[in-house]
Amino acid sequence: MVVIGSAGVLAPGRWRWLRALGWMAALCVALLITFNAVAKAALWLLRLVSHADSVNRLVAAVAGCVAIVLVYRLAVALGERRDVPELELRRAPRDLLLGLAIGAAAISAVIAMQWLCGWVMIESRPVDAVVLALRDSIRSGVVEELILRLVIFRLLWRAFGVWPALIGASLIFGALHLANPDSSLFAALCLVAGEGIGIGLYLLTGRVWASIGMHAAWNYTQGWIFGAVVSGTTEIAGGPLALRPAVRVPELLSGGGFGPEASLAALAISLIASAAVLRWAWIRGGFEPRTAQP
């Protein structure tokens, strides 16, 4: 079960909901600044000793991810006066494998439905890159899940309850992608529908690792393995396949320039997967917060 915090800045008393929102905003800013600062500094240092730019970018992104995990752990220990079981490392490998399997399976089901219905075409291509695809998948998985799960969802739960938090965090995730190339309200709705998978895994395990694995595998499988556009971008590319919309197929079915995530197949599979994982978490008692000792 999830520890949502009940001491320090989140202690019972007047305006706890407002304190939770202020703490949420402060953590979001701190984590984003930390990631960008550490990743850029690491990349600058690496370029002084190596010309392998793709590897340098991967290592710099990993350094930024490690930094925000450490900053979150320190901030919560000081601000909320508690341990951080949501970052427990002992069960991280098992959680990551669970998330990787679910993320890869879910997006593969979306693309399989599109291909079987003739909405997209898939062709083979030579593999020409992988390092930057790994970098972008790891970066999106760690940064987005850490902020969306451990900060936004958890602290909205502290402020307003679990269901408003689930709805609010999902809407925020969809809204953040409205600025992406070829985005639309329907694309955002499809992403909102899939947020229950990551939230459900967090509720199920009480840790963020399964959600990180799911997010990274979803993006990597979609972008690198199948060669599809990922949320309107082509940064995750270079793998063995190339996916493109079939001729004269409506974007509602193919996903258009935003990629498979903005299709009816994605909406259907995402809703089914979200419902399944959330129900699993409900049965296991994940919707009840765990009391943390300060």
N, C-alpha and C positions, 0 to 999 in steps of 0.2 A: 504493500500500500504506500501511497505517496505521503511524504512529510511536507506540509505546506507552511510550517513555521508558526510559532506562537510565543516567541520571546523577543527581547530587544526591540527593534523598530516595529515588530509585529505583535507586541504584547497586548493583551486585552486592555480595553479602555476607550476613551473618547477618540473619535475620528480614526479608528483602526483601518477602516476601508480606504480613507484618504492617505494615510501613512503607507498602506500597501501599494497604492497607485504611485505615490511619489518614489518609493523604493524601487518599484518596477521600472520607472523611467530612468532613475539613476543607474541601475544595473545595466539596462540596455545601452545607455550612452557609454558607460565604462567599458563594457565588453567590446563594443564596436570600435572604440578608440584603441583599445589594447590590441585587438587583432590587426588592425591596419598599421599601427605603429610598429609592432613586433615583426609582422610579415615584411614590411618595407625595409626595416633596418636589417633583418636577416638576409633579404635579397641583395641589398647593397653590399653587405660583408661577403656574401658568397661570390658575388661577381668580381671581387678583388682577387680571389684565388682560383676561380673556375670559370670556364667559358661554356660549360654545359648548361645553357640557359633553361631548358625545360626541367632538368633535374633541380637546378637552383630554385625555380619557382615552386616545385613540389615541396622541397625541404622548407622553404620560407613559409608556405601555407601551413605545413605541419607545425612549424614553430609557433605560428600565430594561434593555431588551434590549441596547442598545449598551454600557451600563455593565458588564453581566456578561461580554460578549465581551472588553472591555478588561481586566477583572479576571482573567479566565481566562488571557489572554495574559500578563499581568504575573506572575501566580502561577506559571505553568509556566516562564517565563523564569528566575525566581528560584529556585523550588523544584526544578525538574528540569534547570536549566542547559542549555536547548536552545531552538532556534527553534520556531515553532508552525505547521508546514505544514498542520495540520488546519483552520486559519483563513485559509489563503491566499486573497486577494481576487481575484487575476487570473482565476481560473477559476470564481469564485463565480456569475456570471450564468449560465453554461452549466450548472453543477451545479443551480442553483435551478430552471431551466427543466425539466431532466430530472426532478427531484423533483416539481415541480408537476404535470407530465404524468402521472407514475406514480400519485401520490396521488389525483388527480381521476379517472383511469381505473379504479383499483381500487375505490373506493367507489361509483362509478357502476355498475360491474359488479355489485356487491352489490345495489344498489337495483333495477337492471334485472331481476335474477333474481327478487327478491321481487315486483316488479310483474307480470312476465310469468306468475308462478305464482299470482297473485291473493292474495298474502299481505299486501300493503299497498295502500292507495289513495293516489293522487296527484292533487291538485286545484290549479288556478291560484288565485293571490291577488294583490292589489295589493302592489307593492314599497313598503315604508314605512320601511326603515332599512338601512344598510350599514356605517356607520363602526364601530359596536361589534362587528359581526361580523368586520370586518378586524382590529380590536384583539385580540379573543380568539383568532383564528386565528394571528396573528403571535406573540402572547404564548405560546400553547401550543407552537407550532412551535419557536421559539427557545429558550425556557426548558427545556422538557422534553427536546428533542433534545440541547441542549448538556450537560445534566446526565446524561442517560441514555447518550449515545454517548461524549462526550469524557471524562466523569468515571467513571461507574459501569462501563460496558462496557470501556473502555480499561484501567482500573486493576484490574478483575477479571481481565482478560486478563494483565496484568502479574503478578498474584498467583498465578493458577491455570492459565492457558492459555486458548486461544480458545474451545474448546467449553464448558467450565464458565462462561466469561464470557457466552457467547451465551445459555445456559440461564438463568443467574442474572439477567442484566439483563432478560430477557423475563418471568421470574416476578415480579421486582420491579415492572415496569410493570403487570402484571395485578393484583398485590396492591394497588398504590396506588389502583386504581379500585374496589376493593371497598367503599369508604366512600361512593361516589357514590350518588345516589338511584336506586332500582330496580335496583341492581346484584345480581349473583349469581355463584356460582362458574363457571357456564357463560359469563356475560358476560366474566369475567376470562379464561377459557380462550380465548375468541374474540380478545381483545386480545393475549394471549400469542402466538397463532397468527400475528398480523399483525406482530409485532415483527421478524421476519426481513426484512421489507421495508426498514425504516430501518437495521437493522444491516448488511444486505447492501449498501445504497447507501454506507454509511460505509466498509465493507471494499473496495468497488469503486473508490471515488475517493480514499480516504485523507483526505477532508475532510468536514465536517459539513453543508455547504450543501444537498446533494441530500436528505439526511434531513430537514432543516428544511423544504424546499419540499414534500416528500411529506406530512409531518405537517400543515402548514398547509393544503395543498390538500385533503387528506382531510377535515379538519374543516369547512373553508369550503364545500366542495361538498356535504357531507352536511347541514350545518346551514342555510346561507344559500340555496344554489341549490335544494335539494330540500325544505327546511323540515322536516327530521327532527330528532328529539332526538339530541344528541351526548353519548354516555357518561352519559346520565341527566340532562343539563342542557339548558336552552333558551336559553342566552345568545347562541349564534350563530344569529340568526334575522332575519327581515325581508325575505327574498327573494321570487322570483316563484312559488314552488311551496309546497305544504303536504302533507307525507306523514303518514299515520296508519295504524295497523294495521287490517286488514280485520276486519269483524265475525266473531266466532266462530272466528278463526284462533288457534291456540296461540302463546304468546309465543316458543316455540322457533323458530317460523317468521317471525313478524313482528318480533321483538326487543322487543315490549312497551314498557314505559315507559323502558327504557334506550336504545332506538333500534335502528336496523338493525345496529349493531355486535354486538348480542347475538343473532344469528340463525344458523341453519344455513347460510344463504347467505354470511354474513360469515365463518364458520368455513372453509367450502370455498374461497372466493375468496382469503382471507388465506393459507391454507396453500399454495395454488397459487402465488400471487404471491411469498410468502416463499421457497418452494423455487426459483422461477425466478431471483429476484434473487441469492439465496445461491449458486446454481450458477454464475451469471454471474461473481460475485465469485471463486468458487473457480477457475474457468477462467482468470481474469485474474491469478491469484496473490495475491488479496487476503487470504487466510488466513495468509500469511507476513508477519510484522512487518518493517518497514523500520528499519534501524539509523540512529539520529539522531546526528549529531556534536554533542557538548556545545559 
